[in-house]
Amino acid sequence: MTTMMFMGFKENLKDELIYNDMQTKELAAKTGISLNTLNHYLVQNGTSPSAENAVKIAHALGVSVEYLVTGTEPPKKILSALPLK
């Protein structure tokens, strides 16, 4: 039996920060979310972000909220239906 490792918001956020070569203080500046709040999302047993903050973080990192939460992207059909800002 093969099991998939499910990565959560914290792990995906860490990975995206590394991938984007971005420090949390840079993410704080881009999103307007306090450094303290972002650090709470990244610690063991940390808090989960509000939907509003998850959207801000995803936008700043160039990924979808779904990716940050689940580690997978939504189907392209869904992405193409989203309005552009």
C-alpha positions in Angstrom: 0.0 0.0 0.0 1.4 3.4 -1.0 0.7 6.4 1.2 0.9 10.0 0.2 2.5 12.4 2.6 0.1 15.3 3.1 1.9 18.5 3.7 0.0 21.3 5.3 0.1 25.1 5.1 3.1 25.5 7.4 5.3 23.1 5.3 4.1 24.5 2.0 4.7 28.1 3.1 8.2 27.2 4.2 8.9 25.5 0.9 7.6 28.5 -1.1 9.7 30.9 1.0 12.8 28.8 0.2 11.8 28.4 -3.5 11.3 32.2 -3.8 14.5 32.9 -1.8 12.4 35.1 0.4 12.7 35.9 4.1 9.6 36.2 6.3 10.3 39.9 6.8 10.1 40.3 3.0 6.8 38.4 2.9 5.5 40.6 5.8 6.4 43.8 3.8 4.7 42.4 0.6 1.5 41.3 2.4 1.1 43.8 5.2 0.9 40.8 7.6 3.0 41.3 10.7 6.2 39.3 11.0 5.0 38.0 14.4 1.8 36.6 12.7 3.7 35.0 9.9 6.1 33.4 12.4 3.1 31.9 14.2 2.1 30.2 10.9 5.6 28.7 10.6 6.1 27.2 14.0 5.2 23.7 15.3 1.5 23.6 16.2 1.2 27.2 14.9 -2.0 28.9 14.0 -3.6 28.7 10.6 -4.1 31.9 8.7 -7.4 33.6 8.0 -8.7 33.2 4.5 -7.8 36.9 3.9 -4.2 36.3 5.0 -3.9 33.1 3.1 -4.9 34.9 -0.1 -2.4 37.7 0.6 0.4 35.2 1.1 -0.5 33.1 -1.9 -0.6 36.2 -4.1 2.8 37.4 -2.8 4.3 34.0 -3.5 2.7 33.5 -6.9 0.8 30.4 -6.0 -2.8 29.5 -5.2 -4.3 29.3 -1.8 -5.2 25.7 -2.6 -1.6 24.9 -3.2 -0.5 26.4 0.1 -3.2 24.4 2.0 -3.0 21.1 0.1 0.3 21.1 -1.8 -1.7 20.6 -5.1 -2.9 23.1 -7.7 -6.6 23.4 -8.6 -7.5 22.1 -12.1 -6.6 24.6 -14.9 -10.3 24.8 -15.8 -10.9 26.4 -12.3 -7.9 28.7 -12.6 -9.0 30.0 -16.0 -12.5 30.9 -14.6 -11.1 33.1 -11.9 -11.4 36.8 -12.5 -8.1 38.7 -13.1 -7.4 41.6 -10.7 
